[in-house]
Amino acid sequence: MDIIDILDSKVKDTNKEKNELKERIKSLEYEITMYKENVKTLETKNSFYKDELTLVLSELDEIVKNIDV
């Protein structure tokens, strides 16, 4: 093998690694996007449940007050 073949092989290997890393980055970016969407969904549900729980506790408190009367 001469120096040109060695360099050519190194360049091909480097390009292959670069393409593999690009694909991995794409995959990770997609996963990040999905996690962000899941977090938004969970925050929305959390807010809803918090409001519902507050309402139920308020109603329960009112019932307990009426029982004591």
LOLOKE-143718 format. One record per atom (N, C-alpha, C, O, CB): residue number from 1; residue in three letters; atom name; chain; z, x, y. Coordinates in steps of 0.1 Angstrom, whole numbers, plus 2048, in hexadecimal, padded with zeros to 3 digits. Glycine has a CB too. Example, Ala and Ser with C-alpha at 12.3 -4.5 7.8 and 13.67 -1.06 7.14 Angstrom:
# LOLOKE-143718
n|res|atom|chain|pz|px|py
1|ALA|N|A|84E|884|7C7
1|ALA|CA|A|84E|87B|7D3
1|ALA|C|A|84E|884|7DF
1|ALA|O|A|855|88E|7DF
1|ALA|CB|A|85A|871|7D3
2|SER|N|A|847|880|7EA
2|SER|CA|A|847|889|7F5
2|SER|C|A|84F|881|800
2|SER|O|A|850|886|80B
2|SER|CB|A|839|88D|7FA
This chain:
# LOLOKE-143718
n|res|atom|chain|pz|px|py
1|MET|N|A|800|809|7F4
1|MET|CA|A|800|800|800
1|MET|C|A|800|809|80C
1|MET|O|A|807|813|80D
1|MET|CB|A|80C|7F6|800
2|ASP|N|A|7F8|805|815
2|ASP|CA|A|7F8|80C|822
2|ASP|C|A|801|805|82C
2|ASP|O|A|806|7FA|829
2|ASP|CB|A|7EA|80E|827
3|ILE|N|A|802|80B|837
3|ILE|CA|A|80B|805|842
3|ILE|C|A|807|7F8|847
3|ILE|O|A|80F|7EF|84A
3|ILE|CB|A|80C|80F|84D
4|ILE|N|A|7FA|7F5|847
4|ILE|CA|A|7F5|7E8|84C
4|ILE|C|A|7F9|7DD|842
4|ILE|O|A|7FD|7D3|846
4|ILE|CB|A|7E6|7E9|84D
5|ASP|N|A|7F8|7E0|835
5|ASP|CA|A|7FC|7D6|82B
5|ASP|C|A|80B|7D3|82C
5|ASP|O|A|80F|7C8|82B
5|ASP|CB|A|7F8|7DB|81D
6|ILE|N|A|813|7DD|82E
6|ILE|CA|A|821|7DC|82F
6|ILE|C|A|825|7D4|83B
6|ILE|O|A|82D|7CA|83A
6|ILE|CB|A|828|7EA|830
7|LEU|N|A|81F|7D7|847
7|LEU|CA|A|821|7CF|853
7|LEU|C|A|81D|7C1|852
7|LEU|O|A|823|7B8|856
7|LEU|CB|A|81A|7D6|85F
8|ASP|N|A|811|7BF|84B
8|ASP|CA|A|80C|7B2|849
8|ASP|C|A|815|7A9|841
8|ASP|O|A|818|79E|844
8|ASP|CB|A|7FE|7B2|843
9|SER|N|A|81B|7AF|836
9|SER|CA|A|824|7A9|82E
9|SER|C|A|831|7A5|836
9|SER|O|A|836|79A|834
9|SER|CB|A|828|7B2|822
10|LYS|N|A|836|7AE|83E
10|LYS|CA|A|842|7AC|846
10|LYS|C|A|83F|7A0|850
10|LYS|O|A|848|797|851
10|LYS|CB|A|846|7B8|84E
11|VAL|N|A|833|7A0|856
11|VAL|CA|A|830|795|85F
11|VAL|C|A|830|788|858
11|VAL|O|A|835|77E|85D
11|VAL|CB|A|823|798|866
12|LYS|N|A|829|787|84C
12|LYS|CA|A|829|77B|844
12|LYS|C|A|837|776|841
12|LYS|O|A|83A|76A|842
12|LYS|CB|A|820|77D|838
13|ASP|N|A|83F|780|83C
13|ASP|CA|A|84D|77C|839
13|ASP|C|A|854|776|845
13|ASP|O|A|85C|76D|844
13|ASP|CB|A|854|788|833
14|THR|N|A|853|77D|850
14|THR|CA|A|859|779|85C
14|THR|C|A|855|76B|860
14|THR|O|A|85D|762|864
14|THR|CB|A|857|783|867
15|ASN|N|A|848|769|860
15|ASN|CA|A|842|75B|863
15|ASN|C|A|847|751|85A
15|ASN|O|A|84A|745|85E
15|ASN|CB|A|833|75C|863
16|LYS|N|A|848|754|84D
16|LYS|CA|A|84D|74A|843
16|LYS|C|A|85C|747|846
16|LYS|O|A|85F|73B|846
16|LYS|CB|A|84C|750|835
17|GLU|N|A|864|751|849
17|GLU|CA|A|872|74E|84D
17|GLU|C|A|873|746|85A
17|GLU|O|A|87B|73D|85B
17|GLU|CB|A|879|75C|84E
18|LYS|N|A|86A|749|863
18|LYS|CA|A|86A|742|870
18|LYS|C|A|867|733|86D
18|LYS|O|A|86E|72A|873
18|LYS|CB|A|860|748|87A
19|ASN|N|A|85D|731|865
19|ASN|CA|A|859|723|862
19|ASN|C|A|864|71B|85B
19|ASN|O|A|867|710|85D
19|ASN|CB|A|84C|722|85A
20|GLU|N|A|86B|722|852
20|GLU|CA|A|876|71C|84A
20|GLU|C|A|881|719|854
20|GLU|O|A|888|70E|853
20|GLU|CB|A|87B|726|83F
21|LEU|N|A|884|722|85D
21|LEU|CA|A|88F|71F|867
21|LEU|C|A|88B|714|870
21|LEU|O|A|894|70C|874
21|LEU|CB|A|891|72C|86F
22|LYS|N|A|87E|713|874
22|LYS|CA|A|87A|708|87C
22|LYS|C|A|87C|6FA|875
22|LYS|O|A|880|6F1|87B
22|LYS|CB|A|86B|709|880
23|GLU|N|A|879|6FA|868
23|GLU|CA|A|87B|6EE|860
23|GLU|C|A|889|6EA|85F
23|GLU|O|A|88D|6DF|860
23|GLU|CB|A|874|6EF|852
24|ARG|N|A|892|6F4|85D
24|ARG|CA|A|8A0|6F2|85C
24|ARG|C|A|8A6|6ED|86A
24|ARG|O|A|8AE|6E4|86A
24|ARG|CB|A|8A7|6FF|858
25|ILE|N|A|8A1|6F2|875
25|ILE|CA|A|8A5|6EE|882
25|ILE|C|A|8A1|6DF|884
25|ILE|O|A|8A9|6D7|889
25|ILE|CB|A|89F|6F7|88D
26|LYS|N|A|895|6DC|880
26|LYS|CA|A|890|6CE|881
26|LYS|C|A|899|6C5|879
26|LYS|O|A|89D|6BA|87E
26|LYS|CB|A|881|6CD|87C
27|SER|N|A|89C|6C9|86D
27|SER|CA|A|8A5|6C1|865
27|SER|C|A|8B3|6BF|86B
27|SER|O|A|8B8|6B4|86B
27|SER|CB|A|8A7|6C7|857
28|LEU|N|A|8B8|6CA|871
28|LEU|CA|A|8C5|6C9|877
28|LEU|C|A|8C5|6C0|884
28|LEU|O|A|8CE|6B9|887
28|LEU|CB|A|8CA|6D7|87B
29|GLU|N|A|8BA|6C1|88B
29|GLU|CA|A|8B9|6B9|897
29|GLU|C|A|8B8|6AA|893
29|GLU|O|A|8BE|6A2|89A
29|GLU|CB|A|8AC|6BD|89F
30|TYR|N|A|8B1|6A7|889
30|TYR|CA|A|8B1|699|884
30|TYR|C|A|8BF|695|880
30|TYR|O|A|8C3|68A|883
30|TYR|CB|A|8A7|698|878
31|GLU|N|A|8C6|69D|879
31|GLU|CA|A|8D4|699|874
31|GLU|C|A|8DD|697|881
31|GLU|O|A|8E5|68E|881
31|GLU|CB|A|8DA|6A4|86B
32|ILE|N|A|8DB|6A0|88B
32|ILE|CA|A|8E3|69E|897
32|ILE|C|A|8E0|691|89D
32|ILE|O|A|8E9|68A|8A2
32|ILE|CB|A|8E0|6AA|8A1
33|THR|N|A|8D3|68D|89E
33|THR|CA|A|8CF|681|8A4
33|THR|C|A|8D6|675|89C
33|THR|O|A|8DB|66B|8A2
33|THR|CB|A|8C0|67F|8A4
34|MET|N|A|8D6|676|88F
34|MET|CA|A|8DC|66B|887
34|MET|C|A|8EB|66B|889
34|MET|O|A|8F0|660|88A
34|MET|CB|A|8D8|66E|878
35|TYR|N|A|8F1|676|88A
35|TYR|CA|A|900|676|88C
35|TYR|C|A|903|670|89A
35|TYR|O|A|90D|669|89B
35|TYR|CB|A|905|684|88B
36|LYS|N|A|8FB|673|8A4
36|LYS|CA|A|8FD|66D|8B1
36|LYS|C|A|8FC|65E|8B1
36|LYS|O|A|904|657|8B7
36|LYS|CB|A|8F3|673|8BB
37|GLU|N|A|8F2|659|8A9
37|GLU|CA|A|8F0|64B|8A8
37|GLU|C|A|8FC|645|8A1
37|GLU|O|A|901|63A|8A5
37|GLU|CB|A|8E3|647|8A1
38|ASN|N|A|901|64B|897
38|ASN|CA|A|90C|646|88F
38|ASN|C|A|919|646|898
38|ASN|O|A|921|63D|897
38|ASN|CB|A|90F|64F|883
39|VAL|N|A|91A|650|8A0
39|VAL|CA|A|926|651|8A9
39|VAL|C|A|925|645|8B3
39|VAL|O|A|92F|63F|8B6
39|VAL|CB|A|926|65F|8B0
40|LYS|N|A|919|643|8B8
40|LYS|CA|A|918|638|8C2
40|LYS|C|A|91B|62A|8BB
40|LYS|O|A|922|622|8C1
40|LYS|CB|A|909|637|8C7
41|THR|N|A|917|629|8AF
41|THR|CA|A|919|61C|8A7
41|THR|C|A|929|61B|8A5
41|THR|O|A|92E|610|8A7
41|THR|CB|A|912|61C|89A
42|LEU|N|A|92F|626|8A1
42|LEU|CA|A|93D|626|89F
42|LEU|C|A|945|623|8AB
42|LEU|O|A|94F|61C|8AB
42|LEU|CB|A|942|633|898
43|GLU|N|A|941|629|8B6
43|GLU|CA|A|947|626|8C3
43|GLU|C|A|946|617|8C7
43|GLU|O|A|950|611|8CC
43|GLU|CB|A|942|62F|8CE
44|THR|N|A|93B|612|8C5
44|THR|CA|A|939|603|8C8
44|THR|C|A|942|5FB|8BF
44|THR|O|A|948|5F2|8C4
44|THR|CB|A|92A|600|8C6
45|LYS|N|A|942|5FE|8B2
45|LYS|CA|A|94A|5F6|8A9
45|LYS|C|A|959|5F8|8AD
45|LYS|O|A|961|5EE|8AD
45|LYS|CB|A|948|5FA|89B
46|ASN|N|A|95D|604|8B0
46|ASN|CA|A|96B|607|8B4
46|ASN|C|A|96F|5FF|8C0
46|ASN|O|A|97A|5F9|8C0
46|ASN|CB|A|96C|616|8B7
47|SER|N|A|966|5FE|8CA
47|SER|CA|A|969|5F6|8D6
47|SER|C|A|96A|5E7|8D2
47|SER|O|A|973|5E1|8D7
47|SER|CB|A|95E|5F8|8E0
48|PHE|N|A|961|5E3|8CA
48|PHE|CA|A|962|5D5|8C6
48|PHE|C|A|96F|5D2|8BF
48|PHE|O|A|976|5C8|8C2
48|PHE|CB|A|956|5D1|8BD
49|TYR|N|A|972|5DA|8B5
49|TYR|CA|A|97F|5D8|8AD
49|TYR|C|A|98B|5D9|8B6
49|TYR|O|A|995|5D2|8B4
49|TYR|CB|A|97F|5E2|8A2
50|LYS|N|A|98B|5E2|8BF
50|LYS|CA|A|996|5E4|8C9
50|LYS|C|A|998|5D7|8D1
50|LYS|O|A|9A3|5D2|8D2
50|LYS|CB|A|994|5F0|8D2
51|ASP|N|A|98D|5D1|8D6
51|ASP|CA|A|98E|5C5|8DD
51|ASP|C|A|993|5B9|8D5
51|ASP|O|A|99B|5B1|8D9
51|ASP|CB|A|980|5C1|8E3
52|GLU|N|A|98E|5B9|8C8
52|GLU|CA|A|992|5AE|8BF
52|GLU|C|A|9A0|5AF|8BC
52|GLU|O|A|9A8|5A5|8BB
52|GLU|CB|A|989|5AE|8B3
53|LEU|N|A|9A5|5BB|8B9
53|LEU|CA|A|9B3|5BE|8B5
53|LEU|C|A|9BC|5BA|8C1
53|LEU|O|A|9C6|5B4|8BF
53|LEU|CB|A|9B5|5CC|8B1
54|THR|N|A|9B8|5BE|8CD
54|THR|CA|A|9C0|5BA|8D9
54|THR|C|A|9C1|5AB|8DA
54|THR|O|A|9CC|5A6|8DD
54|THR|CB|A|9B9|5C0|8E5
55|LEU|N|A|9B6|5A4|8D8
55|LEU|CA|A|9B6|596|8D9
55|LEU|C|A|9BF|590|8CE
55|LEU|O|A|9C7|587|8D1
55|LEU|CB|A|9A8|590|8D8
56|VAL|N|A|9BE|594|8C2
56|VAL|CA|A|9C6|58F|8B7
56|VAL|C|A|9D5|592|8BA
56|VAL|O|A|9DE|589|8B7
56|VAL|CB|A|9C2|595|8AA
57|LEU|N|A|9D8|59E|8BE
57|LEU|CA|A|9E6|5A1|8C1
57|LEU|C|A|9EC|599|8CC
57|LEU|O|A|9F8|595|8CC
57|LEU|CB|A|9E8|5B0|8C4
58|SER|N|A|9E4|596|8D6
58|SER|CA|A|9E8|58E|8E1
58|SER|C|A|9EB|580|8DC
58|SER|O|A|9F5|579|8E0
58|SER|CB|A|9DD|58D|8EC
59|GLU|N|A|9E2|57A|8D4
59|GLU|CA|A|9E4|56D|8CE
59|GLU|C|A|9F1|56D|8C6
59|GLU|O|A|9F9|563|8C6
59|GLU|CB|A|9D8|569|8C6
60|LEU|N|A|9F3|577|8BE
60|LEU|CA|A|9FF|578|8B5
60|LEU|C|A|A0B|579|8BE
60|LEU|O|A|A15|572|8BB
60|LEU|CB|A|9FE|584|8AC
61|ASP|N|A|A0B|580|8C8
61|ASP|CA|A|A16|581|8D1
61|ASP|C|A|A19|574|8D7
61|ASP|O|A|A25|570|8D9
61|ASP|CB|A|A13|58B|8DD
62|GLU|N|A|A0F|56C|8DB
62|GLU|CA|A|A11|55F|8E1
62|GLU|C|A|A17|555|8D6
62|GLU|O|A|A20|54D|8D9
62|GLU|CB|A|A04|559|8E6
63|ILE|N|A|A13|556|8CA
63|ILE|CA|A|A18|54E|8BF
63|ILE|C|A|A27|551|8BD
63|ILE|O|A|A2F|548|8BB
63|ILE|CB|A|A10|550|8B2
64|VAL|N|A|A2A|55E|8BC
64|VAL|CA|A|A38|562|8BA
64|VAL|C|A|A41|55D|8C6
64|VAL|O|A|A4C|559|8C4
64|VAL|CB|A|A39|572|8B9
65|LYS|N|A|A3C|55E|8D2
65|LYS|CA|A|A44|559|8DE
65|LYS|C|A|A46|54A|8DC
65|LYS|O|A|A51|545|8E0
65|LYS|CB|A|A3C|55C|8EB
66|ASN|N|A|A3C|543|8D8
66|ASN|CA|A|A3D|534|8D6
66|ASN|C|A|A47|530|8CB
66|ASN|O|A|A4E|526|8CC
66|ASN|CB|A|A30|52E|8D4
67|ILE|N|A|A48|538|8C1
67|ILE|CA|A|A51|536|8B6
67|ILE|C|A|A5F|538|8BB
67|ILE|O|A|A68|530|8B7
67|ILE|CB|A|A4E|53F|8AA
68|ASP|N|A|A62|542|8C2
68|ASP|CA|A|A6F|545|8C7
68|ASP|C|A|A75|53A|8D1
68|ASP|O|A|A81|539|8D3
68|ASP|CB|A|A6F|552|8CE
69|VAL|N|A|A6C|532|8D7
69|VAL|CA|A|A70|529|8E1
69|VAL|C|A|A77|51D|8DA
69|VAL|O|A|A7B|514|8E2
69|VAL|CB|A|A64|524|8E8
